[in-house]
Amino acid sequence: MDRHDKPHQKPVKLILENTHNVEQMLIQPDNCIYNMAKIPHGYAVIFNQEKFTTESKLEAREGSCVDVKKLERLFHSLNYIVEIFNDFTSEEIKHKVTYYSKHINHKNYDSFICVFLSHGIYRYICAKDGLIDVDKVFQQFCGHECPTLAGKPKIFIIQACRGKKYDLGVDVVDSARTENIKISDDLGCNLPSESDFLLAYATTNNYKAFRNPKSGSWYIQDLVTVIEKYHSRMDLLRMLTRVNYLMAQRESQDFHDDDSVKKQSPSIVSRLRRDLYFSMDAAIIGRSYSAISPLSA
């Protein structure tokens, strides 16, 4: 990516008051936080799979439209261009993914969000007529595949089951994989091709995710609640940790096969290199930095 694509940012001089004195701080936005100063920030794409072909033998996902409305409202409030695609076939999803990775110039945006709401199994999510490998979706937005998003945060939210197990309270740990393909970001430094991704899964690998036909999925409910409340002063990873806390309080016993308590634990896979706030004002309020070039000192 051309390092001159992004205008040079001058340090911002801020006056921060506390109970003891007034501190003068020189803030270098590039050092520890992502630059989220552009309006709009970029695209927020939602693939909502509510109905499926008869041949798939999948039940309709009642309540998914509630999730869509909540996410649409949230992303609009965060200054994203929201585009929603309902009940797409696997080929239609692949075409749209290619469109956003290959044909959209993200030069004038500072991030990208993609949401999948569907049934799922392991690393696959269900299209209307078949399966989509989400790992292959992620790969299309790596630095060498989508250079205008190199060095910028790419957020993927997956509301889908990832297996057939019910979580009875046992902790499950996910791990991220990386590879050493290098790409240059807007600062000119070499980055792993898969850096700057945040993958937010509704549940851990091998486990089911829950959805209420009237109020929507557990995960999207709590995700929207937390981000709406804290986005003006908290970075995304901290907010997702709050979501995990809320999710840990939820349980379900509404099953015919047994009366054991069913739980759900979201999984966060972060390859972010900086704190991600949804506005520069939020970063200032959140105090995501120290005085004068914190990471270069």
C-alpha positions as CSV (number, residue, x, y, z in Angstrom):
1,M,0.0,0.0,0.0
2,D,1.3,3.5,-0.8
3,R,2.4,5.1,2.4
4,H,1.3,8.4,1.0
5,D,-2.3,7.3,0.6
6,K,-3.1,8.4,4.1
7,P,-2.5,12.1,5.0
8,H,0.2,12.6,7.6
9,Q,-1.2,13.0,11.1
10,K,0.2,15.7,13.3
11,P,0.4,15.1,17.0
12,V,-2.6,16.5,18.8
13,K,-1.9,18.7,21.8
14,L,-4.5,18.1,24.6
15,I,-5.1,19.6,28.0
16,L,-6.3,17.0,30.4
17,E,-7.4,18.0,33.9
18,N,-7.3,16.0,37.0
19,T,-7.8,16.8,40.7
20,H,-4.1,17.7,41.2
21,N,-2.9,19.5,38.2
22,V,-3.3,20.2,34.5
23,E,-1.2,17.9,32.3
24,Q,0.0,18.8,28.8
25,M,0.2,15.7,26.7
26,L,1.4,15.2,23.2
27,I,-0.7,12.4,21.6
28,Q,0.6,10.4,18.7
29,P,-2.6,8.6,17.4
30,D,-0.6,6.1,15.3
31,N,1.4,4.8,18.2
32,C,-1.1,2.9,20.2
33,I,-4.6,3.4,18.7
34,Y,-6.1,2.8,15.3
35,N,-6.9,6.0,13.4
36,M,-10.7,6.1,13.4
37,A,-11.1,9.7,12.4
38,K,-12.8,9.2,9.0
39,I,-16.6,9.6,8.6
40,P,-17.9,7.2,7.6
41,H,-15.5,4.6,9.0
42,G,-16.3,2.2,6.2
43,Y,-18.7,-0.6,5.4
44,A,-20.6,-2.8,7.9
45,V,-21.9,-5.7,5.9
46,I,-24.5,-8.1,7.4
47,F,-25.3,-11.5,5.8
48,N,-28.6,-12.6,7.4
49,Q,-29.6,-16.2,6.7
50,E,-33.1,-16.7,8.1
51,K,-34.6,-19.1,5.5
52,F,-33.1,-22.1,3.8
53,T,-34.0,-24.4,0.9
54,T,-36.2,-27.4,1.6
55,E,-33.3,-29.7,0.5
56,S,-31.1,-28.3,3.2
57,K,-33.5,-29.6,5.9
58,L,-32.5,-26.6,8.1
59,E,-35.1,-24.8,10.2
60,A,-35.9,-21.2,9.7
61,R,-34.0,-18.9,12.1
62,E,-36.9,-17.1,13.8
63,G,-35.7,-14.0,15.6
64,S,-32.8,-13.3,13.3
65,C,-34.6,-10.2,11.9
66,V,-34.5,-8.8,15.4
67,D,-30.7,-9.1,15.4
68,V,-30.5,-7.4,12.1
69,K,-32.5,-4.4,13.2
70,K,-30.4,-4.0,16.3
71,L,-27.1,-4.3,14.4
72,E,-28.2,-1.9,11.7
73,R,-29.1,0.7,14.3
74,L,-25.8,0.2,16.1
75,F,-23.6,0.4,13.1
76,H,-25.4,3.5,11.8
77,S,-24.8,5.2,15.1
78,L,-21.1,4.3,14.9
79,N,-20.9,6.0,11.5
80,Y,-20.7,3.0,9.2
81,I,-22.3,2.4,5.8
82,V,-24.6,-0.5,6.5
83,E,-25.5,-3.0,3.8
84,I,-27.7,-6.0,4.5
85,F,-28.1,-9.1,2.4
86,N,-30.9,-11.6,3.3
87,D,-31.0,-15.3,2.5
88,F,-28.2,-15.4,0.0
89,T,-27.1,-18.6,-1.7
90,S,-23.5,-19.7,-1.3
91,E,-22.5,-18.3,-4.7
92,E,-24.2,-14.9,-3.9
93,I,-22.2,-14.7,-0.7
94,K,-18.9,-15.6,-2.4
95,H,-19.6,-12.9,-5.0
96,K,-20.3,-10.2,-2.4
97,V,-17.3,-11.1,-0.4
98,T,-15.1,-10.8,-3.5
99,Y,-16.8,-7.5,-4.3
100,Y,-15.9,-6.0,-0.9
101,S,-12.4,-7.4,-0.9
102,K,-11.4,-6.8,-4.5
103,H,-13.6,-4.1,-6.0
104,I,-14.2,-1.7,-3.2
105,N,-11.5,0.8,-2.6
106,H,-11.1,1.2,1.2
107,K,-8.5,3.9,0.8
108,N,-10.9,6.6,2.2
109,Y,-12.1,4.4,5.1
110,D,-10.4,3.3,8.2
111,S,-12.0,-0.1,9.0
112,F,-14.3,-2.9,7.8
113,I,-17.0,-4.9,9.6
114,C,-18.7,-8.1,8.4
115,V,-21.4,-10.1,10.2
116,F,-22.7,-13.5,9.5
117,L,-26.1,-14.6,11.1
118,S,-26.8,-18.2,10.3
119,H,-26.7,-21.8,11.3
120,G,-23.2,-23.2,11.4
121,I,-21.0,-26.2,12.1
122,Y,-17.3,-25.9,13.0
123,R,-15.7,-23.4,10.6
124,Y,-18.6,-23.3,8.2
125,I,-21.7,-21.1,8.1
126,C,-24.8,-22.0,6.2
127,A,-25.9,-20.1,3.1
128,K,-29.4,-20.6,1.8
129,D,-28.3,-23.7,-0.2
130,G,-24.9,-24.8,1.1
131,L,-21.9,-24.1,3.3
132,I,-19.4,-21.2,3.3
133,D,-15.9,-21.7,4.8
134,V,-15.4,-18.6,7.0
135,D,-11.6,-19.1,7.0
136,K,-11.7,-18.6,3.2
137,V,-13.7,-15.4,3.7
138,F,-11.2,-14.1,6.2
139,Q,-8.3,-14.8,3.8
140,Q,-9.8,-12.6,1.1
141,F,-9.3,-9.6,3.4
142,C,-5.7,-10.3,4.3
143,G,-3.2,-7.6,3.4
144,H,-1.9,-9.2,0.2
145,E,-5.5,-9.8,-1.0
146,C,-7.1,-6.5,0.0
147,P,-4.2,-4.0,0.2
148,T,-6.5,-0.9,0.8
149,L,-7.4,-2.5,4.1
150,A,-3.8,-3.3,5.1
151,G,-3.0,-2.0,8.5
152,K,-6.7,-1.2,9.2
153,P,-9.0,-3.2,11.6
154,K,-11.2,-5.9,10.0
155,I,-13.9,-7.0,12.4
156,F,-15.8,-10.3,11.7
157,I,-18.8,-11.2,13.9
158,I,-20.1,-14.8,13.6
159,Q,-23.5,-15.6,15.1
160,A,-23.8,-19.3,14.4
161,C,-23.3,-22.7,16.1
162,R,-19.8,-24.1,15.8
163,G,-20.6,-27.7,16.7
164,K,-23.1,-30.0,18.2
165,K,-22.1,-29.9,21.9
166,Y,-24.0,-28.1,24.6
167,D,-21.8,-26.1,27.0
168,L,-22.5,-27.4,30.6
169,G,-20.0,-25.0,32.2
170,V,-16.7,-26.3,31.0
171,D,-14.2,-23.7,29.9
172,V,-13.1,-23.9,26.3
173,V,-10.1,-22.0,25.0
174,D,-9.7,-20.9,21.3
175,S,-6.4,-20.0,19.7
176,A,-5.6,-17.9,16.7
177,R,-3.3,-19.0,13.8
178,T,-1.0,-16.7,12.0
179,E,1.3,-16.9,9.0
180,N,4.4,-14.9,8.1
181,I,3.4,-13.3,4.8
182,K,4.5,-9.7,4.9
183,I,2.7,-6.6,3.7
184,S,3.3,-2.9,4.3
185,D,0.8,-0.7,6.1
186,D,0.3,3.0,5.8
187,L,3.3,3.7,8.1
188,G,5.6,1.7,5.8
189,C,6.3,-1.1,8.3
190,N,6.1,-4.8,7.4
191,L,3.1,-6.6,8.9
192,P,2.0,-10.3,9.0
193,S,-0.7,-10.7,6.3
194,E,-3.3,-11.8,8.8
195,S,-2.7,-8.9,11.3
196,D,-5.4,-6.4,12.2
197,F,-8.2,-8.9,12.4
198,L,-10.7,-9.3,15.2
199,L,-12.9,-12.4,15.0
200,A,-15.8,-12.4,17.4
201,Y,-17.6,-15.7,17.6
202,A,-20.9,-16.2,19.4
203,T,-19.6,-19.5,20.9
204,T,-16.5,-21.6,21.2
205,N,-15.5,-24.2,18.7
206,N,-17.6,-27.4,18.8
207,Y,-20.4,-25.8,20.7
208,K,-23.9,-24.5,20.0
209,A,-25.2,-20.9,20.2
210,F,-28.7,-19.9,21.4
211,R,-31.3,-17.7,19.8
212,N,-34.7,-16.6,21.1
213,P,-37.4,-16.4,18.4
214,K,-38.8,-13.1,19.9
215,S,-35.7,-11.3,21.2
216,G,-33.0,-12.6,18.9
217,S,-29.8,-14.4,19.7
218,W,-28.2,-14.2,23.1
219,Y,-24.8,-13.0,21.7
220,I,-26.1,-10.2,19.5
221,Q,-28.4,-8.9,22.3
222,D,-25.5,-8.6,24.7
223,L,-23.1,-7.3,22.0
224,V,-25.4,-4.5,21.0
225,T,-26.2,-3.6,24.6
226,V,-22.6,-3.3,25.6
227,I,-21.3,-1.4,22.6
228,E,-24.2,1.1,22.7
229,K,-23.4,1.7,26.4
230,Y,-19.6,1.9,26.3
231,H,-18.4,2.8,22.8
232,S,-18.0,6.5,23.7
233,R,-15.2,5.6,26.3
234,M,-14.0,2.0,25.9
235,D,-12.0,0.1,23.3
236,L,-13.6,-2.8,21.4
237,L,-11.6,-5.6,23.2
238,R,-12.7,-4.4,26.6
239,M,-16.3,-4.2,25.4
240,L,-16.1,-7.8,24.1
241,T,-14.9,-8.9,27.5
242,R,-17.9,-7.2,29.1
243,V,-20.1,-9.1,26.6
244,N,-18.4,-12.4,27.8
245,Y,-19.3,-11.4,31.4
246,L,-23.0,-10.9,30.5
247,M,-23.1,-14.1,28.5
248,A,-21.8,-16.1,31.5
249,Q,-24.9,-15.1,33.4
250,R,-27.2,-16.6,30.8
251,E,-28.5,-20.1,30.9
252,S,-31.2,-22.2,29.4
253,Q,-33.1,-25.3,30.6
254,D,-35.8,-25.4,27.9
255,F,-34.9,-28.8,26.4
256,H,-37.0,-31.9,26.1
257,D,-34.1,-34.3,26.4
258,D,-32.8,-33.3,29.8
259,D,-33.1,-30.6,32.4
260,S,-29.4,-29.7,32.7
261,V,-28.3,-26.1,32.5
262,K,-27.0,-25.0,29.1
263,K,-24.5,-22.2,28.8
264,Q,-22.8,-20.3,26.0
265,S,-19.3,-18.8,26.0
266,P,-18.3,-16.4,23.2
267,S,-14.8,-16.6,21.7
268,I,-12.6,-13.6,20.8
269,V,-9.7,-14.1,18.4
270,S,-7.7,-10.9,18.2
271,R,-4.9,-10.1,15.9
272,L,-5.2,-6.4,16.5
273,R,-2.0,-4.4,17.0
274,R,-3.6,-1.4,18.5
275,D,-6.5,-0.3,20.7
276,L,-9.7,0.0,18.6
277,Y,-12.0,2.8,19.6
278,F,-14.9,3.8,17.4
279,S,-13.9,7.5,17.5
280,M,-10.9,9.6,18.4
281,D,-13.0,11.3,21.1
282,A,-13.6,7.9,22.7
283,A,-9.8,7.2,22.6
284,I,-9.2,10.5,24.4
285,I,-11.8,9.8,27.1
286,G,-10.6,6.3,27.4
287,R,-7.0,7.5,28.0
288,S,-5.6,4.8,25.7
289,Y,-2.1,6.3,25.8
290,S,0.7,7.8,27.9
291,A,2.5,11.0,27.5
292,I,4.5,11.5,24.3
293,S,5.0,8.5,22.0
294,P,4.3,5.7,24.5
295,L,5.3,2.7,22.4
296,S,8.5,4.3,21.0
297,A,9.8,5.5,24.4
